């Protein structure tokens, strides 16, 4: 029986590396997707935790979403299907409704503070973000798994809110597996994929032959220079200590522990680069203006 494997992750956690690795060696053996469902369609703020039949029916009434799921159904008849991107993490109850015993889950994670550095540097939850708010979950969402942060939310900076996002994603993933222990699953750290420590195990779980792996030298998501100039991370990361509940969850999930001296070194990678050029481009919002001009000049 062909399986559909959802690599449940928060993004910035090795999913692009995994996608490129699979495409390089296994493109003929399975259907490989990466964020196949745009976040504006998958709607994690609205379609999460659909544990009742009524809610799943409501979600599946979305024609745009149903179109992608129908494509997965068609592909699954021919070969395994693997979704490596983060935009479907919250759809597990819906996917189980459709695919039943063909569904399996790989939970892939990194620590929440490293994740928050990366996401904050991309502009998530930033006042001048490039993105819309379709994916930026909050404790005020109707079916939030972590509404207890409502009292802190107004005072939380964008780095802290990225930590919250990580917390929500993995809480929801583990909640689903607790409710449905019959769903085959593995929980791995992203570094266990990068180091190849558990790569063969993960490939076999996906119904792929590790012996067919051609190379592990594939592209990873780089730390973009324009992001460092647009959304540099200053001192806001120091507020990570204000969230012992998130840090405790991280330690339980992956044994993650954090220290301020260690993070001071990490922070250097995400700060505004030295020099007049980066400073000017940051102050005038150069990269955002450039993107807006490019959209205006793009042929319709």
C-alpha positions as CSV (number, residue, x, y, z in Angstrom):
1,X,0.0,0.0,0.0
2,X,1.4,3.4,-1.0
3,X,1.8,5.8,1.9
4,X,1.4,9.5,2.1
5,X,4.1,11.0,4.5
6,X,3.6,14.4,6.0
7,X,6.9,15.8,7.3
8,X,5.4,17.9,10.1
9,X,7.7,20.8,10.8
10,X,7.7,24.5,11.5
11,X,9.8,25.5,8.5
12,X,13.4,26.6,8.7
13,X,14.0,23.1,10.1
14,X,15.6,21.2,7.3
15,X,12.6,20.7,5.1
16,X,14.2,22.4,2.0
17,X,17.3,20.2,2.4
18,X,15.1,17.1,2.7
19,X,13.1,18.1,-0.4
20,X,16.2,18.7,-2.5
21,X,17.7,15.4,-1.3
22,X,14.6,13.5,-2.3
23,X,14.3,15.2,-5.7
24,X,17.9,14.4,-6.5
25,X,17.6,10.7,-5.8
26,X,14.0,9.7,-5.8
27,X,12.0,11.9,-8.2
28,X,10.9,8.8,-10.2
29,X,9.9,6.8,-7.2
30,X,7.4,9.1,-5.5
31,X,5.5,12.3,-5.6
32,X,7.6,14.9,-3.8
33,X,5.9,18.1,-2.6
34,X,7.2,21.1,-0.7
35,X,4.5,23.5,0.6
36,X,2.2,22.1,-2.1
37,X,-0.7,23.9,-0.3
38,X,-0.1,27.6,-0.1
39,X,-0.6,28.9,3.4
40,X,-3.3,31.2,2.1
41,X,-5.2,28.0,1.2
42,X,-4.3,25.8,4.1
43,X,-5.2,28.5,6.6
44,X,-3.5,27.3,9.8
45,X,-5.3,30.0,11.8
46,X,-8.7,28.6,10.8
47,X,-8.4,25.0,9.8
48,X,-6.3,23.7,12.7
49,X,-7.4,21.0,15.2
50,X,-10.4,19.9,13.1
51,X,-11.3,16.9,15.4
52,X,-15.0,16.9,14.9
53,X,-16.8,15.7,11.8
54,X,-18.5,19.1,11.4
55,X,-15.2,21.0,11.4
56,X,-13.6,18.6,8.9
57,X,-16.6,18.9,6.6
58,X,-16.2,22.7,6.8
59,X,-12.5,22.5,5.9
60,X,-13.1,20.1,3.1
61,X,-15.7,22.4,1.6
62,X,-12.8,24.7,0.6
63,X,-12.5,24.1,-3.1
64,X,-9.0,25.3,-3.4
65,X,-7.8,23.1,-0.6
66,X,-9.8,20.1,-1.9
67,X,-8.2,20.5,-5.3
68,X,-4.7,19.9,-3.9
69,X,-5.9,17.0,-1.8
70,X,-7.5,15.4,-4.8
71,X,-4.2,15.7,-6.6
72,X,-2.5,13.8,-3.8
73,X,-5.2,11.2,-3.9
74,X,-4.5,10.7,-7.6
75,X,-0.7,10.5,-7.1
76,X,-1.1,8.1,-4.2
77,X,-2.6,5.5,-6.5
78,X,0.6,5.5,-8.5
79,X,3.4,5.8,-5.9
80,X,4.1,7.2,-2.4
81,X,3.4,10.9,-1.7
82,X,5.7,13.0,0.5
83,X,5.0,16.5,1.6
84,X,8.1,18.1,3.2
85,X,6.9,21.7,3.7
86,X,5.5,23.2,6.8
87,X,2.2,24.6,5.4
88,X,0.2,21.4,6.1
89,X,1.2,20.7,9.7
90,X,-2.2,21.6,11.1
91,X,-4.2,19.5,8.6
92,X,-3.5,16.1,10.2
93,X,-7.1,15.4,11.2
94,X,-8.3,16.2,7.7
95,X,-5.6,14.1,6.1
96,X,-6.5,11.2,8.3
97,X,-10.1,11.6,7.3
98,X,-9.2,11.3,3.6
99,X,-6.2,8.9,3.6
100,X,-6.9,6.7,6.6
101,X,-4.3,4.0,7.1
102,X,-2.2,5.4,4.3
103,X,-1.2,8.5,6.3
104,X,2.0,8.5,8.3
105,X,3.8,11.4,10.0
106,X,7.4,12.4,10.5
107,X,7.8,15.2,13.1
108,X,11.0,17.0,12.3
109,X,12.2,19.8,14.7
110,X,15.0,22.1,15.8
111,X,15.1,24.2,18.9
112,X,12.6,27.1,19.3
113,X,15.2,29.9,19.8
114,X,17.3,29.0,16.7
115,X,14.0,28.8,14.8
116,X,12.9,32.2,16.1
117,X,16.2,33.7,15.0
118,X,15.7,32.4,11.5
119,X,12.0,33.3,11.3
120,X,12.4,36.8,12.9
121,X,15.2,37.4,10.3
122,X,12.7,36.6,7.6
123,X,10.3,39.2,9.0
124,X,7.6,37.0,10.5
125,X,5.4,39.0,12.9
126,X,7.5,42.1,12.0
127,X,5.6,45.4,11.6
128,X,7.2,45.8,8.1
129,X,6.9,42.1,7.1
130,X,6.8,41.1,3.4
131,X,4.2,38.5,4.3
132,X,0.5,38.5,4.9
133,X,-0.8,37.3,8.2
134,X,-2.4,34.0,7.0
135,X,0.1,31.9,8.8
136,X,0.9,34.0,11.8
137,X,-1.0,32.1,14.5
138,X,-1.9,33.9,17.8
139,X,-3.4,33.0,21.1
140,X,-6.6,34.7,19.9
141,X,-7.2,32.2,17.1
142,X,-10.6,30.5,17.5
143,X,-9.1,27.0,18.1
144,X,-5.7,28.0,19.6
145,X,-3.9,25.3,21.5
146,X,-2.1,27.9,23.6
147,X,-4.5,30.7,24.5
148,X,-2.7,31.3,27.8
149,X,-0.4,33.8,26.1
150,X,-3.2,36.3,25.5
151,X,-2.2,38.4,28.4
152,X,1.4,38.7,27.2
153,X,0.8,39.0,23.5
154,X,0.7,42.8,23.2
155,X,4.0,43.1,24.9
156,X,5.7,40.2,23.0
157,X,8.1,41.3,20.2
158,X,8.3,39.5,16.9
159,X,11.1,37.2,18.1
160,X,9.0,36.0,21.0
161,X,6.0,35.6,18.7
162,X,8.1,33.3,16.5
163,X,8.9,31.2,19.5
164,X,5.2,31.0,20.2
165,X,4.6,29.9,16.6
166,X,7.1,27.1,17.0
167,X,5.4,26.1,20.3
168,X,1.9,25.9,18.7
169,X,3.1,23.8,15.7
170,X,4.7,21.1,17.7
171,X,2.0,21.1,20.4
172,X,-0.6,20.5,17.7
173,X,1.5,17.8,16.1
174,X,2.0,15.9,19.3
175,X,-1.7,16.4,20.3
176,X,-2.7,14.7,17.0
177,X,-0.4,11.8,17.6
178,X,-1.7,11.4,21.1
179,X,-5.3,11.3,19.9
180,X,-4.4,8.9,17.0
181,X,-1.5,6.7,18.2
182,X,-2.5,4.3,15.4
183,X,-0.9,6.6,12.8
184,X,2.6,5.5,12.1
185,X,5.1,8.2,13.0
186,X,8.7,9.1,13.8
187,X,10.0,12.1,15.7
188,X,13.4,13.3,14.5
189,X,15.7,16.3,15.0
190,X,16.6,18.2,11.9
191,X,20.3,17.8,12.8
192,X,19.8,14.0,12.7
193,X,18.9,14.5,9.0
194,X,21.8,16.9,8.3
195,X,24.3,14.6,10.0
196,X,22.8,11.6,8.2
197,X,22.5,9.9,11.5
198,X,18.9,8.8,10.9
199,X,18.6,9.5,7.2
200,X,18.4,5.8,6.1
201,X,15.7,5.2,8.8
202,X,13.7,8.1,7.5
203,X,14.0,7.1,3.9
204,X,12.9,3.5,4.6
205,X,9.9,4.9,6.6
206,X,9.0,6.9,3.4
207,X,9.0,3.6,1.4
208,X,12.2,4.6,-0.3
209,X,15.4,2.5,-0.7
210,X,18.3,4.2,1.0
211,X,20.7,2.3,-1.3
212,X,19.4,4.5,-4.2
213,X,20.5,7.7,-2.5
214,X,22.9,9.4,-5.0
215,X,24.2,12.3,-2.9
216,X,23.7,14.2,0.2
217,X,25.4,17.3,-1.2
218,X,22.3,19.3,-2.0
219,X,21.3,22.9,-1.4
220,X,20.1,24.1,1.9
221,X,18.1,27.3,2.7
222,X,20.8,30.0,3.0
223,X,20.8,32.9,5.4
224,X,19.9,35.7,2.9
225,X,21.9,38.9,3.0
226,X,18.9,41.0,2.1
227,X,17.0,39.6,5.1
228,X,19.8,40.5,7.4
229,X,19.6,44.0,6.0
230,X,15.8,44.2,6.1
231,X,15.0,42.4,9.4
232,X,18.2,42.3,11.5
233,X,17.7,40.8,14.9
234,X,18.9,43.1,17.5
235,X,18.5,42.7,21.3
236,X,14.9,41.4,21.1
237,X,16.1,37.8,21.3
238,X,17.0,38.3,24.9
239,X,13.3,38.1,25.8
240,X,13.5,34.3,25.2
241,X,13.8,33.8,28.9
242,X,10.4,35.3,29.5
243,X,8.8,32.0,28.2
244,X,9.8,29.2,30.5
245,X,6.8,27.2,29.4
246,X,8.0,27.1,25.8
247,X,11.6,26.3,26.9
248,X,10.3,23.5,29.2
249,X,8.3,22.0,26.2
250,X,11.4,22.3,24.0
251,X,13.5,20.4,26.6
252,X,10.9,17.7,26.8
253,X,10.6,17.4,23.0
254,X,14.2,17.3,22.1
255,X,16.4,17.9,25.2
256,X,17.0,21.5,24.1
257,X,18.6,23.8,26.6
258,X,19.7,27.4,26.0
259,X,22.2,29.7,27.6
260,X,22.6,33.4,27.0
261,X,26.4,33.2,26.3
262,X,25.7,30.6,23.6
263,X,22.9,32.6,22.1
264,X,25.0,35.8,22.0
265,X,27.3,34.0,19.5
266,X,24.3,32.8,17.5
267,X,22.9,36.4,17.4
268,X,26.0,37.6,15.6
269,X,24.8,35.8,12.4
270,X,21.5,37.7,12.4
271,X,22.5,41.2,13.2
272,X,22.7,44.1,10.7
273,X,25.9,43.7,8.7
274,X,28.6,46.3,9.3
275,X,29.0,49.2,6.9
276,X,27.2,52.2,5.6
277,X,25.4,50.3,2.7
278,X,23.5,47.9,4.9
279,X,22.6,50.6,7.3
280,X,21.2,52.9,4.6
281,X,19.3,50.0,2.9
282,X,17.8,49.1,6.3
283,X,16.7,52.6,7.1
284,X,15.0,53.3,3.8
285,X,13.4,49.8,3.6
286,X,15.3,49.3,0.3
287,X,14.6,45.7,-0.3
288,X,10.8,46.0,0.4
289,X,10.6,49.0,-1.9
290,X,12.5,47.1,-4.6
291,X,10.1,44.2,-4.3
292,X,7.1,46.5,-4.6
293,X,8.6,48.2,-7.7
294,X,9.3,44.8,-9.3
295,X,5.6,43.8,-8.8
296,X,4.4,47.1,-10.3
297,X,6.6,46.6,-13.4
298,X,5.8,42.9,-13.9
299,X,3.7,42.3,-17.0
300,X,0.1,41.5,-16.3
